[in-house]
Amino acid sequence: MQLVCPHCHGVNRVPDTRLSDQPKCGRCKQPLFSSAPIALDGIGFERFLSKSDIPLLVDFWAPWCGPCRMMAPAFEQAARLLEPKVQLIKINTEEQQSVAAKYAIRSIPTLILFKAGIESARMSGAMDAKGLVAWTEQNL
């Protein structure tokens, strides 16, 4: 299975059976999973989308959005519960307007689950951690 390092964006090969063993990047030696969402720019997001074999749960948000700020701690808690099955990513729609436009983000927060680089589920609105985990597992 290929995984993109959240620190140096290097691509790593990790056997499926070793995902729970806290794998480290072969290039920068940092952990491949940090139990926290990864904030990415457009280039980093495209790299994760095209190179990572693990499903990606992406939170499209903005700093001025009250529901986005309320959901942020729940999204962090969901990262601890879902990794290493799913990697959680945050895209700031104010800073990454081209990414938001590409995925036709009309309201925030919007969650998109990607499997093999393809959108498989979408949900708009804030959720608690339990709801995030349940929705993600239901759509895997």
Backbone as numpy.savetxt, mean C-alpha at the origin, in Angstrom:
# Nx Ny Nz CAx CAy CAz Cx Cy Cz
8.89 -14.93 -5.22 8.04 -13.76 -5.22 8.94 -12.52 -5.22
8.59 -11.53 -6.05 9.35 -10.29 -6.09 8.73 -9.26 -5.15
9.59 -8.58 -4.39 9.17 -7.51 -3.49 10.04 -6.29 -3.73
9.44 -5.12 -3.70 10.18 -3.88 -3.85 10.51 -3.36 -2.45
11.74 -2.96 -2.25 12.17 -2.43 -0.96 11.57 -1.04 -0.74
10.94 -0.80 0.41 10.37 0.52 0.67 11.42 1.60 0.92
12.67 1.21 1.11 13.73 2.17 1.42 14.53 2.59 0.19
15.01 1.60 -0.60 15.85 1.92 -1.76 15.16 1.61 -3.09
13.98 1.01 -3.03 13.19 0.62 -4.19 13.85 -0.44 -5.05
14.82 -1.16 -4.46 15.42 -2.30 -5.14 14.43 -3.47 -5.17
14.56 -4.30 -6.20 13.67 -5.46 -6.33 14.37 -6.67 -5.73
13.66 -7.38 -4.87 14.20 -8.55 -4.16 13.34 -9.77 -4.47
13.99 -10.92 -4.53 13.27 -12.19 -4.68 13.24 -12.87 -3.32
12.03 -13.21 -2.89 11.85 -13.85 -1.59 10.92 -15.04 -1.79
11.30 -16.23 -1.32 10.38 -17.37 -1.42 9.11 -17.11 -0.62
7.98 -17.55 -1.14 6.68 -17.37 -0.46 6.74 -17.83 0.99
7.43 -18.91 1.23 7.49 -19.50 2.57 8.32 -18.66 3.54
9.08 -17.70 3.03 9.95 -16.88 3.88 9.41 -15.47 4.14
8.21 -15.15 3.64 7.66 -13.81 3.82 7.48 -13.44 5.28
7.15 -14.41 6.12 6.92 -14.15 7.55 8.21 -14.11 8.36
9.35 -14.36 7.71 10.64 -14.41 8.41 11.36 -13.07 8.45
10.63 -11.96 8.29 11.19 -10.61 8.31 12.35 -10.47 7.33
12.07 -10.66 6.01 13.14 -10.57 5.01 13.72 -9.16 4.92
15.00 -9.11 4.53 15.69 -7.84 4.37 16.09 -7.65 2.91
16.25 -6.41 2.54 16.65 -6.05 1.18 18.08 -6.50 0.92
18.31 -7.09 -0.24 19.66 -7.52 -0.61 20.58 -6.35 -0.91
20.02 -5.20 -1.26 20.82 -4.04 -1.60 21.14 -3.18 -0.38
20.11 -2.75 0.36 20.35 -1.79 1.46 20.27 -2.43 2.85
19.89 -3.72 2.90 19.84 -4.50 4.16 18.75 -4.04 5.13
17.83 -3.18 4.69 16.71 -2.73 5.51 15.57 -3.76 5.42
14.68 -3.80 6.41 13.55 -4.73 6.34 12.62 -4.41 5.17
12.11 -5.47 4.52 11.19 -5.28 3.42 9.78 -4.96 3.91
9.49 -5.32 5.16 8.21 -4.99 5.78 8.48 -4.23 7.07
7.73 -3.12 7.25 7.95 -2.29 8.44 6.71 -2.19 9.31
5.65 -2.91 8.95 4.37 -2.85 9.67 3.81 -1.43 9.71
4.10 -0.67 8.68 3.60 0.70 8.55 3.37 0.98 7.06
2.41 1.84 6.75 2.19 2.21 5.35 3.41 2.93 4.78
3.58 2.79 3.47 4.70 3.39 2.76 4.18 4.58 1.96
4.71 5.77 2.22 4.34 6.96 1.44 5.19 6.98 0.18
4.54 7.04 -0.98 5.26 6.99 -2.25 4.90 8.16 -3.14
5.86 8.51 -4.02 5.57 9.46 -5.08 5.13 8.66 -6.31
4.87 9.32 -7.40 4.38 8.64 -8.59 5.33 7.60 -9.15
6.61 7.93 -9.20 7.61 7.00 -9.74 7.73 5.77 -8.84
7.80 5.98 -7.53 7.89 4.87 -6.59 6.65 3.99 -6.66
5.48 4.61 -6.78 4.24 3.85 -6.87 4.23 2.97 -8.11
4.62 3.52 -9.25 4.66 2.73 -10.48 5.65 1.56 -10.37
6.74 1.78 -9.66 7.72 0.70 -9.46 7.11 -0.42 -8.63
6.45 -0.06 -7.52 5.80 -1.07 -6.69 4.73 -1.80 -7.49
3.94 -1.05 -8.23 2.84 -1.62 -8.99 3.32 -2.60 -10.06
4.41 -2.26 -10.73 4.88 -3.09 -11.84 5.83 -4.20 -11.41
6.52 -4.05 -10.30 7.55 -5.02 -9.92 7.20 -5.92 -8.74
6.23 -5.52 -7.90 5.93 -6.29 -6.69 4.86 -7.33 -6.96
5.09 -8.55 -6.48 4.12 -9.64 -6.64 3.09 -9.68 -5.52
3.32 -8.93 -4.46 2.41 -8.93 -3.32 1.27 -7.95 -3.59
0.04 -8.24 -3.15 -1.05 -7.27 -3.33 -0.74 -5.95 -2.62
-1.21 -4.87 -3.21 -1.00 -3.53 -2.66 -2.35 -2.90 -2.31
-2.47 -2.42 -1.08 -3.64 -1.66 -0.67 -3.22 -0.20 -0.61
-3.81 0.63 -1.47 -3.38 2.02 -1.62 -4.46 2.95 -1.07
-4.03 3.86 -0.20 -4.89 4.89 0.37 -4.58 6.20 -0.34
-5.54 6.69 -1.14 -5.42 7.99 -1.79 -6.03 9.00 -0.83
-5.25 9.95 -0.35 -5.65 10.87 0.72 -5.09 12.26 0.46
-5.50 13.21 1.28 -4.95 14.58 1.24 -4.84 15.09 2.68
-3.85 15.93 2.95 -3.65 16.42 4.32 -4.78 17.31 4.84
-5.54 17.95 3.97 -6.64 18.82 4.40 -7.93 18.06 4.66
-7.97 16.78 4.34 -9.18 15.96 4.43 -9.37 15.41 5.85
-10.43 15.84 6.53 -10.71 15.37 7.89 -10.88 13.86 7.99
-11.72 13.24 7.14 -11.86 11.78 7.20 -10.55 11.04 6.92
-9.71 11.61 6.04 -8.41 10.99 5.75 -7.54 10.98 7.01
-7.51 12.11 7.71 -6.70 12.20 8.93 -7.26 11.28 10.02
-8.59 11.15 10.07 -9.20 10.26 11.06 -8.88 8.80 10.76
-8.78 8.45 9.48 -8.52 7.05 9.10 -7.04 6.69 9.17
-6.15 7.66 9.20 -4.70 7.38 9.17 -4.25 6.39 10.26
-4.64 6.56 11.54 -4.22 5.57 12.55 -4.78 4.17 12.27
-5.99 4.09 11.75 -6.57 2.79 11.42 -5.81 2.13 10.27
-5.38 2.94 9.30 -4.60 2.41 8.17 -3.25 1.88 8.66
-2.64 2.59 9.61 -1.39 2.11 10.20 -1.60 0.82 10.97
-2.68 0.72 11.72 -2.98 -0.51 12.45 -3.25 -1.66 11.47
-3.94 -1.38 10.38 -4.21 -2.40 9.37 -2.91 -2.91 8.74
-1.92 -2.03 8.59 -0.62 -2.46 8.06 0.00 -3.52 8.95
-0.09 -3.32 10.25 0.47 -4.31 11.19 -0.27 -5.64 11.10
-1.56 -5.59 10.80 -2.37 -6.80 10.74 -2.29 -7.52 9.39
-2.08 -6.78 8.32 -2.12 -7.37 6.98 -0.75 -7.80 6.44
0.33 -7.15 6.87 1.64 -7.55 6.37 2.00 -8.92 6.94
2.64 -9.79 6.20 3.20 -9.66 4.86 2.28 -10.10 3.72
1.00 -10.35 3.98 0.08 -10.75 2.90 -0.18 -9.61 1.93
-0.19 -8.39 2.45 -0.52 -7.20 1.66 0.41 -6.08 2.10
0.85 -5.25 1.16 1.66 -4.10 1.50 0.78 -2.85 1.37
0.81 -1.98 2.38 -0.04 -0.79 2.40 0.75 0.44 1.97
0.13 1.22 1.09 0.78 2.38 0.48 -0.14 3.59 0.62
0.47 4.76 0.84 -0.27 6.02 0.91 0.19 6.92 -0.24
-0.81 7.47 -0.95 -0.53 8.43 -2.02 -1.23 9.74 -1.67
-0.44 10.79 -1.48 -0.97 12.12 -1.19 -1.45 12.72 -2.52
-2.77 12.88 -2.66 -3.33 13.36 -3.93 -3.01 14.82 -4.22
-2.64 15.58 -3.20 -2.24 16.98 -3.42 -0.86 17.03 -4.08
0.03 16.15 -3.66 1.39 16.13 -4.20 1.50 15.28 -5.46
0.65 14.28 -5.60 0.71 13.34 -6.72 -0.58 13.42 -7.54
-0.86 14.60 -8.06 -2.11 14.82 -8.78 -2.21 13.98 -10.05
-1.08 13.72 -10.70 -1.13 12.91 -11.92 -1.51 11.46 -11.61
-1.06 10.94 -10.48 -1.42 9.57 -10.08 -2.91 9.52 -9.75
-3.39 10.52 -9.01 -4.81 10.58 -8.66 -5.66 10.67 -9.93
-5.23 11.45 -10.90 -5.98 11.58 -12.15 -5.97 10.28 -12.93
-4.83 9.61 -12.96 -4.71 8.35 -13.70 -5.70 7.31 -13.20
-5.95 7.29 -11.88 -6.87 6.32 -11.29 -8.25 6.92 -11.01
-8.53 8.08 -11.60 -9.84 8.73 -11.52 -10.34 8.83 -10.08
-9.48 9.35 -9.20 -9.87 9.53 -7.81 -10.76 10.77 -7.75
-12.02 10.57 -7.37 -13.01 11.65 -7.34 -13.31 12.09 -5.91
-13.13 11.20 -4.95 -13.35 11.55 -3.55 -12.27 10.88 -2.72
-12.01 11.47 -1.56 -11.00 10.90 -0.69 -11.57 10.78 0.72
-11.10 9.84 1.49 -10.14 8.81 1.11 -10.75 7.78 0.16
-9.94 7.30 -0.76 -10.31 6.19 -1.63 -9.25 5.12 -1.47
-9.69 3.90 -1.29 -8.80 2.75 -1.18 -8.92 1.93 -2.46
-7.78 1.53 -3.00 -7.76 0.64 -4.15 -6.85 -0.53 -3.81
-7.36 -1.74 -4.05 -6.57 -2.95 -3.87 -6.09 -3.39 -5.24
-4.77 -3.53 -5.39 -4.16 -3.98 -6.64 -3.60 -5.38 -6.43
-3.90 -6.26 -7.39 -3.31 -7.60 -7.41 -2.62 -7.76 -8.76
-1.35 -8.12 -8.74 -0.56 -8.28 -9.96 -0.61 -7.01 -10.81
-0.61 -5.84 -10.15 -0.58 -4.58 -10.85 -1.91 -4.12 -11.42
-2.98 -4.88 -11.17 -4.29 -4.56 -11.72 -5.27 -4.27 -10.59
-6.06 -3.22 -10.77 -7.06 -2.88 -9.76 -8.06 -4.01 -9.62
-8.26 -4.48 -8.38 -9.22 -5.57 -8.17 -10.40 -5.13 -7.31
-10.26 -4.05 -6.53 -11.36 -3.56 -5.70 -11.12 -2.09 -5.37
-12.23 -1.37 -5.17 -12.15 0.06 -4.85 -13.24 0.40 -3.85
-12.90 1.30 -2.91 -13.86 1.72 -1.89 -13.54 3.15 -1.51
-14.56 3.99 -1.44 -14.38 5.37 -0.99 -14.98 5.53 0.39
-14.33 6.35 1.21 -14.81 6.60 2.56 -13.88 6.02 3.61
-13.94 6.61 4.79 -13.08 6.19 5.90 -13.62 4.91 6.54
-12.71 4.09 7.03 -13.05 2.86 7.74 -12.14 2.72 8.95
-12.58 1.91 9.91 -11.71 1.59 11.04 -10.81 0.43 10.62
-9.85 0.08 11.48 -8.87 -0.96 11.15 -9.55 -2.30 10.89
-10.52 -2.64 11.71 -11.23 -3.91 11.54 -11.92 -3.96 10.18
-12.57 -2.85 9.80 -13.23 -2.77 8.50 -12.24 -2.84 7.34
-11.10 -2.18 7.50 -10.06 -2.21 6.46 -9.56 -3.64 6.23
-9.28 -4.34 7.32 -8.76 -5.71 7.23 -9.82 -6.62 6.61
-11.05 -6.51 7.08 -12.13 -7.37 6.57 -12.37 -7.11 5.08
-12.41 -5.84 4.67 -12.64 -5.50 3.26 -11.49 -6.02 2.40
-10.26 -5.86 2.88 -9.10 -6.32 2.10 -9.11 -7.84 1.96
-9.32 -8.56 3.06 -9.31 -10.03 3.00 -10.45 -10.54 2.14
-11.59 -9.88 2.16 -12.73 -10.28 1.35 -12.40 -10.14 -0.14
-11.59 -9.16 -0.50 -11.28 -8.88 -1.90 -9.97 -9.48 -2.38
-9.28 -10.21 -1.54 -8.01 -10.84 -1.99 -8.25 -12.02 -2.90
